[in-house]
Amino acid sequence: MALLLETAAVLDLRAQRTTDPRQVAVLRRRAEQRRQEAGRLREHLAACGRALPPRTSRTAAPAP
């Protein structure tokens, strides 16, 4: 799952650096596919009790 998310991040970075609009579209689509696959994997693992469900928000934890 981590590898899928890291790959998506790399694909997004490559999309930001390229100037070819067709390549940008392909790279962003592939990045989204990796994120969706990671989400499905997380759901499967959570259903088996092997992963936490995804966070609903990305707010930071309160300071101690």
Helices and strands as residue ranges (DSSP letters): H 2-17, H 21-47
